[in-house]
């Protein structure tokens, strides 16, 4: 039960929720994410780190860019249950 609680805690923040919702469409660069959620790049980077630490997201580096995608596929189930069917 602990992992489920951690997943829900990770999604409980409005900014993190918006980030994950945006990533339902597929992998994105930080440079695409922060304008979408209307937060500064540093704020978004902190939230991305939290989501990665929680096991929700994973990242890869390509040159100077960092790309994020959903790692924990249960996230898609959560958004489906909430009525978001992007994936």
N, C-alpha and C positions, 0 to 999 in steps of 0.2 A: 504494500500500500504506500510505502514511502516515496517511490518513484512517481506515482500518480499525483501525490500532493505537491512534489517538487515541480512537476510539469505545470500544474494549475497555478502554482505560485509564480512561476516564470511568466505565465501569460496574463497574470492579474494586473500588471502595470499597463496603462493605456498606450504608452510609446512602444513597449515590447509587443503588445498585442498587434498594433499597426504594422510593426516590422515583420512579424511572422505572417500576418495576413497578406502582406505584399509579396513575401517569399513563396506563398502558395503558387504563384505564377511561374516560379522557377528561380534558379540561381541569379543573384544580383550582386553588383559591385557596391561597396560602401558609398561611392560617389552617386549611385542611383537611389540608394535607400534614404540618406538623410534629407534630400529635398522632398521626397515623397511624404515623409512623416513630419515635415516642417519643424525639425529640431536641428541644432548645430551638429557638425560632424563629430565633435568630441563627445557630446551627449549620446549620440547614436552609437559611437564606438563603445562606450561604457555599457550600454544596454546590450549590444551585440556580444560583448564579453560575458555578461551575465547569462545570456541565452546559451552561449557556447559552454560555459561552466555547468549549466543545468543539463547539458546533453541534448538540448532542443535543436541547436544549429551546429553545423561544421563549416570550416573555412578552408580556403586554399589561396595561396599567393601566386600572382602572375605578374612578375616585374614589381612595380610599386603598388599595384592594385590588389586589394583583398576581396575575394568573392565569398559570399555566404549562401548556404542552402539549408533546407530542412533536413535534419539528421533523424529525428525521432518521428516516424511516420504516424504515430498516434496523434500528433498535432493535427493532421488532416482530418482524422475522425472527430476531434473536438470541434473544428470549424464546421464540419458537415452537420454535427449535432446542433450547432448554433445557426444553421441555415445558410452557410457560406459554402457554395459548391464549385469553387474555382478549380479544384483539382480532384 
